[in-house]
Amino acid sequence: MELKVFRDTLSTMGSLWETKAELPIETELLIPDYLPQVFKIVKCFVYPVTLQKQVTPGRLTVEGYLRCVVYYQAEDDQSLCQIEQKIPFTRAMDLPEGQHQGYSVTVSGEVEYLNCRAVNQRRVDVRGAYALSAQVCAQSEQEVITALADCGAEQKLIPVSGLRTVANLDKLLTAEEEVTLPGQVQAVIDISGVGQVDEVKIITGKAVVKGRIQVALTYRSQPGYQLETVEQAVPFNQIIDLDNAPEDAVAFAEAEMIGCTLTAAAGQEGAATLTVTAMLHLRMVRQVECYVVADAFSTQYSADVTYKTVAAEQLAETLNRTAEAAASGTLPDENAQIIGCLVTLHPLEWAAAEGGVSLGGRACAHVLCMNSLGEIECYDRSFDYQLPDVWPGAADQYRAECWPVVTSAQPAAAGGEVTVRVSIRVRGLVFRRTKETVVDSIACETALENTEPDVALRICYAQGGENIFDIAKHYHVPPAAMMKLNHLEDLQLTAPARLLVPMTV
């Protein structure tokens, strides 16, 4: 008689790799003639924009650019001005080779150091380094044993859940909207935006994503450092082709603004057009489950069983949270007048919390002030923010693909102290990794010998928490026969028990 082994494939999570690369920052920014000359450099920022992520065997290639933004004070009228430049990059990072069916790549980073100086009144030199980091999650189809038959095979089945990636797309979108400004724009200081996806609809072969980008335009309408802000919603509607997208898939989309331009309308005072460029992140996953043989033995043969570990991933939660935080400190000049505030976010990190782990990050509030000497200064205040959620387990069991964005930053000064209250919205997906030990192979070649043919019944003194299957495996008897003889309904014992073990069935 031959042992029959039934196999299937299960979508499992392979390796989780983290790799880093350093991007040099070496550029010169030339100030155009329509902007005033430099009196003083106030602050320099570098923002990463990832356009493409490509994984080939043993290599990850990331393409994009760094937005280098410089704020400076004008020479004649104390005006706050801004210039920026794109620094393109293509970086290849090594990965371990392996056979995988798909990848999920998350790219983030932070500035290592940055030096910015005015070479002359029309040229700014920026030197530094940016630490680019990538997290790569590989997915693969792994063969598992789902059932055994004949040769007196007994098996313990457990459910193993996994995720099958249906779509993992990043697509550039462009949207326009008319905006009416209360006054003439002399200089744009900052344009920030918060994406809001209102609807994700899956139609046959297509995904329809509707939403808007809430744009905040900060500008000067006259010389000086007084700033004004106007907000405008820019709607978008994207149709993405998808092949064989199942109806039971979980779809998530997020729009991340990466650029915006303001174009004045000819002959119409105060009228302008906002053109937004955003990266639409579309993720679709489908839950799959199958029963796998976790343990096995034979009542007729001495079975040779080997085991392996399979790592599966489940969708723990779809996040849409807001974290409130505050940064405070003493102003170097207690008479400084607050002009505005910018906030930069560092990559999200897992941290230990009571009862499990939580998700949070570091941030820095950059408070722009006019001091008593008539110079614009930037005071930096670092702070931490944390989401209120706590997930059970350890940090290595989770990974997050999230997009944090600052929704508001309100600075206030009193008595020489400055306090910035910040709201940070975090949207994305949290995945949990589980590991299960299952049977890899089983062979039944040597028949069992009954050394005590006269013994028909044995007594086993079992402890609470033991499993009938494990006891039956020790005696090479069917677990069903033990349960029937002892009038049991559950394989798991909750209390110590005196069990009868049938040696002949």
FIMARBA-224610 format. One line per 5 residues: number of its first residue (from 0); their letters; for each residue x, y, z of C-alpha. Coordinates in steps of 0.05 Angstrom, whole numbers, padded with zeros to 5 digits. Layout:
<nodes>
NUM	A	X,Y,Z | ...
</nodes>
This chain:
<nodes>
0	MELKV	00000,00000,00000 | 00027,00069,-00019 | 00019,00132,00021 | -00021,00184,-00017 | 00003,00256,-00007
5	FRDTL	-00040,00314,-00032 | -00005,00381,-00043 | -00025,00452,-00059 | 00009,00520,-00063 | 00001,00576,-00012
10	STMGS	00019,00649,-00022 | 00070,00662,00033 | 00114,00719,00054 | 00187,00709,00038 | 00245,00749,00064
15	LWETK	00237,00820,00091 | 00299,00860,00071 | 00321,00929,00090 | 00375,00964,00049 | 00404,01034,00050
20	AELPI	00442,01079,00003 | 00472,01148,00010 | 00454,01201,-00040 | 00504,01259,-00045 | 00475,01329,-00048
25	ETELL	00518,01376,-00089 | 00482,01431,-00126 | 00481,01505,-00139 | 00417,01546,-00141 | 00417,01609,-00183
30	IPDYL	00369,01663,-00161 | 00330,01691,-00221 | 00327,01765,-00236 | 00254,01772,-00215 | 00273,01753,-00143
35	PQVFK	00312,01799,-00096 | 00384,01785,-00078 | 00406,01744,-00018 | 00420,01777,00048 | 00417,01715,00092
40	IVKCF	00402,01641,00085 | 00345,01623,00132 | 00335,01548,00122 | 00347,01492,00071 | 00303,01430,00064
45	VYPVT	00309,01367,00022 | 00247,01326,00005 | 00251,01258,-00032 | 00205,01242,-00090 | 00205,01169,-00114
50	LQKQV	00182,01159,-00185 | 00199,01087,-00200 | 00218,01025,-00160 | 00241,00964,-00200 | 00263,00897,-00172
55	TPGRL	00305,00849,-00213 | 00340,00787,-00188 | 00390,00811,-00136 | 00378,00885,-00146 | 00330,00941,-00128
60	TVEGY	00333,01004,-00171 | 00301,01068,-00146 | 00291,01129,-00190 | 00267,01198,-00170 | 00292,01265,-00149
65	LRCVV	00308,01306,-00087 | 00271,01372,-00080 | 00321,01422,-00051 | 00284,01482,-00023 | 00321,01543,00003
70	YYQAE	00289,01599,00043 | 00328,01664,00047 | 00319,01736,00070 | 00323,01790,00017 | 00377,01843,00021
75	DDQSL	00335,01908,00017 | 00266,01898,00046 | 00270,01839,00095 | 00227,01797,00048 | 00223,01722,00058
80	CQIEQ	00237,01687,-00008 | 00241,01616,-00033 | 00277,01580,-00089 | 00281,01506,-00104 | 00315,01457,-00150
85	KIPFT	00306,01384,-00168 | 00365,01337,-00161 | 00351,01273,-00201 | 00379,01207,-00177 | 00381,01134,-00197
90	RAMDL	00406,01086,-00143 | 00415,01011,-00148 | 00417,00971,-00083 | 00436,00898,-00076 | 00386,00847,-00053
95	PEGQH	00394,00772,-00037 | 00375,00731,-00097 | 00315,00683,-00095 | 00255,00658,-00132 | 00196,00703,-00116
100	QGYSV	00130,00720,-00150 | 00123,00791,-00125 | 00152,00847,-00084 | 00126,00903,-00041 | 00175,00961,-00036
105	TVSGE	00172,01020,00012 | 00222,01076,00003 | 00236,01130,00055 | 00296,01168,00081 | 00323,01228,00118
110	VEYLN	00377,01280,00114 | 00443,01260,00144 | 00474,01329,00141 | 00464,01392,00101 | 00506,01454,00091
115	CRAVN	00477,01514,00054 | 00513,01580,00040 | 00507,01640,-00005 | 00567,01642,-00051 | 00546,01711,-00074
120	QRRVD	00481,01751,-00078 | 00455,01709,-00136 | 00483,01640,-00123 | 00470,01590,-00067 | 00513,01528,-00055
125	VRGAY	00484,01466,-00022 | 00525,01406,00001 | 00503,01346,00041 | 00481,01274,00041 | 00413,01240,00042
130	ALSAQ	00403,01170,00071 | 00356,01132,00025 | 00326,01069,00056 | 00282,01016,00025 | 00243,00959,00056
135	VCAQS	00230,00901,00008 | 00179,00847,00024 | 00184,00787,-00022 | 00124,00742,-00036 | 00126,00671,-00062
140	EQEVI	00083,00610,-00076 | 00103,00554,-00029 | 00083,00482,-00036 | 00048,00452,00025 | 00017,00385,00043
145	TALAD	-00059,00390,00051 | -00080,00318,00062 | -00055,00246,00071 | -00089,00180,00056 | -00076,00105,00065
150	CGAEQ	-00020,00069,00103 | -00057,00084,00168 | -00039,00158,00163 | -00065,00204,00217 | -00059,00279,00209
155	KLIPV	-00069,00344,00246 | -00096,00399,00202 | -00089,00473,00217 | -00115,00533,00177 | -00061,00578,00147
160	SGLRT	-00082,00646,00121 | -00042,00688,00072 | -00048,00747,00026 | -00045,00747,-00049 | -00025,00814,-00079
165	VANLD	-00074,00834,-00134 | -00046,00903,-00148 | 00013,00943,-00123 | 00014,01005,-00166 | 00043,01075,-00160
170	KLLTA	00016,01122,-00214 | 00029,01195,-00227 | -00033,01238,-00235 | -00043,01310,-00253 | -00103,01353,-00235
175	EEEVT	-00121,01426,-00244 | -00168,01474,-00210 | -00181,01548,-00214 | -00166,01590,-00152 | -00182,01662,-00134
180	LPGQV	-00131,01698,-00092 | -00150,01757,-00048 | -00091,01797,-00072 | -00033,01796,-00121 | 00020,01743,-00108
185	QAVID	00089,01772,-00105 | 00125,01709,-00083 | 00103,01638,-00067 | 00134,01614,-00002 | 00105,01544,00005
190	ISGVG	00053,01498,-00027 | 00032,01438,00013 | -00024,01389,00001 | -00062,01334,00036 | -00093,01279,-00006
195	QVDEV	-00162,01252,00008 | -00188,01190,-00027 | -00264,01190,-00025 | -00280,01127,-00065 | -00245,01065,-00093
200	KIITG	-00291,01025,-00138 | -00272,00960,-00172 | -00306,00948,-00238 | -00292,00891,-00286 | -00219,00900,-00306
205	KAVVK	-00214,00970,-00278 | -00206,01009,-00213 | -00238,01078,-00206 | -00207,01123,-00154 | -00240,01190,-00137
210	GRIQV	-00215,01241,-00088 | -00184,01309,-00079 | -00120,01344,-00059 | -00130,01398,-00006 | -00077,01450,-00026
215	ALTYR	-00052,01504,00022 | -00016,01561,-00014 | 00027,01606,00028 | 00051,01669,-00006 | 00070,01743,00001
220	SQPGY	00027,01796,-00031 | 00076,01852,-00016 | 00150,01861,00004 | 00166,01839,00074 | 00156,01777,00115
225	QLETV	00081,01778,00127 | 00051,01714,00098 | -00019,01697,00074 | -00050,01629,00063 | -00107,01607,00018
230	EQAVP	-00134,01536,00012 | -00165,01503,-00048 | -00190,01432,-00061 | -00167,01402,-00127 | -00210,01341,-00146
235	FNQII	-00184,01282,-00186 | -00215,01221,-00219 | -00170,01164,-00241 | -00186,01100,-00280 | -00133,01046,-00274
240	DLDNA	-00134,00982,-00316 | -00131,00918,-00275 | -00131,00847,-00300 | -00176,00796,-00265 | -00187,00837,-00201
245	PEDAV	-00232,00795,-00156 | -00292,00826,-00123 | -00272,00802,-00053 | -00204,00838,-00056 | -00190,00892,-00005
250	AFAEA	-00173,00957,-00041 | -00136,01016,-00012 | -00113,01081,-00045 | -00075,01142,-00022 | -00057,01205,-00060
255	EMIGC	00009,01237,-00041 | 00022,01307,-00069 | 00093,01313,-00096 | 00089,01380,-00133 | 00045,01439,-00149
260	TLTAA	00050,01500,-00193 | 00011,01565,-00193 | -00002,01600,-00259 | -00034,01669,-00262 | -00092,01678,-00310
265	AGQEG	-00079,01731,-00363 | -00120,01794,-00355 | -00156,01770,-00292 | -00132,01799,-00227 | -00129,01749,-00171
270	AATLT	-00147,01690,-00216 | -00098,01633,-00223 | -00094,01558,-00238 | -00067,01506,-00190 | -00035,01447,-00225
275	VTAML	-00023,01389,-00176 | 00022,01330,-00188 | 00009,01272,-00141 | 00029,01199,-00134 | -00031,01153,-00129
280	HLRMV	-00014,01091,-00088 | -00062,01034,-00103 | -00058,00970,-00063 | -00104,00910,-00071 | -00097,00845,-00032
285	RQVEC	-00139,00783,-00026 | -00143,00738,00034 | -00130,00664,00019 | -00134,00605,00067 | -00122,00531,00063
290	YVVAD	-00116,00474,00113 | -00045,00447,00119 | -00019,00384,00152 | 00017,00408,00214 | 00035,00339,00242
295	AFSTQ	00026,00267,00220 | 00041,00196,00239 | 00020,00126,00218 | -00014,00071,00258 | 00017,00018,00214
300	YSADV	00086,00044,00196 | 00144,00080,00229 | 00136,00146,00192 | 00196,00189,00175 | 00169,00260,00180
305	TYKTV	00206,00325,00165 | 00180,00395,00181 | 00188,00465,00154 | 00166,00535,00173 | 00120,00575,00128
310	AAEQL	00112,00650,00139 | 00045,00679,00120 | 00020,00750,00123 | -00048,00778,00142 | -00077,00847,00136
315	AETLN	-00078,00870,00208 | -00112,00937,00197 | -00128,00992,00147 | -00104,01055,00180 | -00136,01124,00179
320	RTAEA	-00113,01157,00243 | -00094,01226,00268 | -00039,01237,00319 | -00035,01300,00360 | 00032,01324,00384
325	AASGT	00066,01386,00410 | 00136,01416,00407 | 00159,01470,00454 | 00221,01507,00476 | 00253,01573,00493
330	LPDEN	00262,01624,00439 | 00334,01650,00433 | 00303,01719,00425 | 00243,01728,00471 | 00219,01787,00430
335	AQIIG	00219,01748,00364 | 00157,01752,00322 | 00131,01687,00293 | 00123,01688,00217 | 00103,01616,00203
340	CLVTL	00119,01543,00215 | 00140,01483,00173 | 00142,01411,00197 | 00185,01354,00170 | 00169,01281,00185
345	HPLEW	00219,01224,00192 | 00202,01152,00172 | 00152,01115,00216 | 00180,01065,00265 | 00154,01009,00309
350	AAAEG	00163,01017,00384 | 00148,00975,00445 | 00084,00994,00482 | 00045,00966,00540 | 00011,00904,00514
355	GVSLG	00048,00901,00447 | 00076,00950,00397 | 00055,01017,00369 | 00071,01059,00308 | 00100,01128,00311
360	GRACA	00157,01172,00288 | 00201,01232,00298 | 00187,01301,00271 | 00216,01370,00273 | 00179,01437,00275
365	HVLCM	00215,01494,00240 | 00190,01560,00268 | 00205,01621,00225 | 00214,01684,00266 | 00235,01756,00257
370	NSLGE	00282,01773,00314 | 00294,01840,00347 | 00354,01854,00300 | 00310,01852,00239 | 00335,01784,00215
375	IECYD	00293,01723,00199 | 00313,01662,00239 | 00291,01589,00238 | 00284,01555,00306 | 00280,01479,00303
380	RSFDY	00241,01439,00355 | 00242,01363,00351 | 00186,01320,00379 | 00157,01250,00375 | 00087,01229,00355
385	QLPDV	00051,01164,00368 | -00012,01131,00341 | -00061,01110,00395 | -00066,01038,00369 | -00029,00980,00403
390	WPGAA	-00020,00915,00366 | -00004,00851,00406 | 00062,00817,00394 | 00132,00841,00377 | 00156,00891,00326
395	DQYRA	00186,00838,00280 | 00117,00810,00269 | 00092,00873,00234 | 00107,00917,00175 | 00071,00980,00155
400	ECWPV	00062,01015,00088 | 00037,01083,00109 | 00038,01155,00086 | 00040,01206,00142 | 00024,01279,00126
405	VTSAQ	00019,01342,00168 | -00052,01369,00167 | -00040,01429,00212 | 00016,01464,00251 | -00003,01521,00298
410	PAAAG	00055,01559,00331 | 00045,01606,00390 | 00093,01646,00432 | 00085,01671,00503 | 00137,01694,00554
415	GEVTV	00196,01676,00510 | 00170,01605,00500 | 00144,01577,00434 | 00095,01519,00428 | 00075,01485,00363
420	RVSIR	00013,01441,00363 | 00015,01392,00305 | -00036,01345,00275 | -00009,01287,00234 | -00053,01242,00193
425	VRGLV	-00029,01171,00179 | -00063,01129,00126 | -00040,01061,00102 | -00038,00987,00114 | -00011,00947,00172
430	FRRTK	00009,00874,00159 | 00022,00820,00209 | 00070,00763,00196 | 00056,00694,00226 | 00098,00631,00224
435	ETVVD	00072,00560,00225 | 00110,00495,00229 | 00080,00445,00180 | 00098,00377,00151 | 00147,00382,00093
440	SIACE	00152,00308,00075 | 00130,00240,00102 | 00152,00170,00084 | 00124,00104,00109 | 00171,00046,00094
445	TALEN	00182,00004,00157 | 00121,-00032,00185 | 00109,-00027,00260 | 00120,-00090,00302 | 00071,-00107,00357
450	TEPDV	00118,-00128,00413 | 00060,-00139,00463 | 00003,-00172,00424 | -00034,-00191,00488 | -00041,-00118,00512
455	ALRIC	-00108,-00090,00488 | -00113,-00029,00532 | -00067,00020,00566 | -00079,00076,00616 | -00048,00145,00604
460	YAQGG	-00046,00199,00658 | -00049,00263,00617 | -00038,00334,00641 | -00082,00394,00627 | -00062,00428,00562
465	ENIFD	-00040,00364,00527 | -00070,00346,00459 | -00102,00279,00443 | -00067,00277,00376 | 00002,00280,00409
470	IAKHY	-00017,00225,00458 | -00044,00181,00402 | 00020,00194,00362 | 00061,00167,00420 | 00021,00102,00422
475	HVPPA	00010,00098,00346 | -00066,00094,00353 | -00120,00134,00317 | -00139,00198,00356 | -00213,00186,00337
480	AMMKL	-00212,00119,00372 | -00184,00150,00436 | -00236,00205,00435 | -00293,00155,00425 | -00268,00109,00480
485	NHLED	-00259,00166,00530 | -00323,00203,00509 | -00285,00266,00490 | -00308,00321,00443 | -00246,00365,00441
490	LQLTA	-00175,00346,00423 | -00147,00395,00474 | -00150,00374,00547 | -00167,00430,00595 | -00152,00391,00659
495	PARLL	-00113,00329,00681 | -00146,00265,00658 | -00140,00190,00663 | -00146,00165,00592 | -00157,00096,00563
500	VPMTV	-00113,00081,00503 | -00139,00024,00456 | -00079,-00016,00431 | -00121,-00054,00380 | -00175,-00022,00337
</nodes>
